[in-house]
Every structure is written in C-alpha cells, then in structure tokens.
C-alpha cells in the first residue's frame, strides 16, 4: 500500500500497521492515522446491529400482540 503526498504532522519514516484480509489491505494504523478501506469486514457491522435491534424490539412486540389476540379470542368464546 502506498500513500502519495504529505500528511500534516507526520514524518516520512513513521511505521504503520497494515491489516490484510484475503490478500487486500483493509486497515491502516499509524499514530493518530486510522484508515478502513471499503472492503473491510468492519464496514458491515451497522447492518447486523440494525437487524439485531429489529429483533430485540419486534420480538417482544409480536409476542405481546399474539398474547393479546389469544386473550381476546378466549374472552369472546366464553
């Protein structure tokens, strides 16, 4: 991975830690510099977080709605 141009406040010889995933550089760290590329697996965490939130809210709501409907049917048939 090559960086072209000057970064303000960085010396040319500063070491960088590069994470490679499936043969592609996906994350670069060096001091205050922290870069994630578009192909990084960490980019998709928001999708899973939203799905988890939907299940956490939707599950109890659906269970409550089913319980309410069953109790209403039981009251009508009695």
C-alpha positions as CSV (number, residue, x, y, z in Angstrom):
1,X,0.0,0.0,0.0
2,X,1.4,3.4,-0.9
3,X,0.4,6.8,0.4
4,X,1.1,9.6,-2.0
5,X,1.5,13.2,-0.8
6,X,2.2,14.7,2.6
7,X,0.2,14.2,5.7
8,X,0.4,17.1,8.1
9,X,2.4,16.4,11.2
10,X,3.7,13.0,10.1
11,X,7.4,12.2,9.5
12,X,8.2,10.1,6.4
13,X,9.7,7.3,8.5
14,X,6.8,6.7,10.8
15,X,5.9,3.0,10.9
16,X,2.3,1.9,10.0
17,X,0.4,-1.3,11.0
18,X,-1.4,-2.7,8.0
19,X,-4.1,-5.4,8.4
20,X,-4.5,-7.6,5.3
21,X,-7.7,-9.6,4.8
22,X,-8.0,-12.1,1.9
23,X,-4.9,-10.6,0.3
24,X,-6.2,-7.0,0.4
25,X,-5.1,-4.2,2.8
26,X,-8.3,-3.3,4.8
27,X,-7.0,-1.3,7.8
28,X,-4.0,1.0,8.3
29,X,-2.9,2.4,11.7
30,X,-0.1,4.8,12.4
31,X,-0.2,7.1,15.4
32,X,-3.4,9.2,15.0
33,X,-4.0,7.9,11.5
34,X,-6.7,5.2,11.4
35,X,-8.0,4.2,8.0
36,X,-10.5,1.5,7.0
37,X,-11.0,0.6,3.3
38,X,-14.3,-0.1,1.6
39,X,-13.6,-3.8,1.5
40,X,-13.1,-4.1,5.3
41,X,-15.4,-6.5,7.1
42,X,-15.9,-3.9,9.8
43,X,-18.0,-1.8,7.3
44,X,-20.9,-4.2,7.6
45,X,-21.4,-4.1,11.3
46,X,-24.1,-1.4,11.1
47,X,-26.3,-3.8,9.1
48,X,-26.1,-6.5,11.7
49,X,-26.6,-4.0,14.5
50,X,-29.8,-2.8,12.9
51,X,-31.1,-6.3,12.3
52,X,-30.4,-7.2,16.0
53,X,-32.2,-4.1,17.1
54,X,-35.3,-5.0,15.0
55,X,-35.3,-8.5,16.5
56,X,-35.0,-7.1,20.1
57,X,-37.9,-4.7,19.6
58,X,-40.0,-6.7,17.2
59,X,-39.9,-10.0,19.1
60,X,-41.5,-8.8,22.3
61,X,-43.9,-6.6,20.4
62,X,-45.0,-9.6,18.3
63,X,-45.3,-11.9,21.3
64,X,-47.4,-9.3,23.2
65,X,-49.7,-8.9,20.2
66,X,-50.2,-12.7,19.9
67,X,-50.9,-12.9,23.6
68,X,-53.4,-10.1,23.4
69,X,-55.2,-11.6,20.4
70,X,-55.4,-15.0,22.1
71,X,-56.8,-13.5,25.3
72,X,-59.4,-11.5,23.2
73,X,-60.4,-14.7,21.4
74,X,-60.8,-16.5,24.7
75,X,-63.0,-13.8,26.1
76,X,-65.3,-13.9,23.0
77,X,-65.8,-17.7,23.1
78,X,-66.6,-17.8,26.8
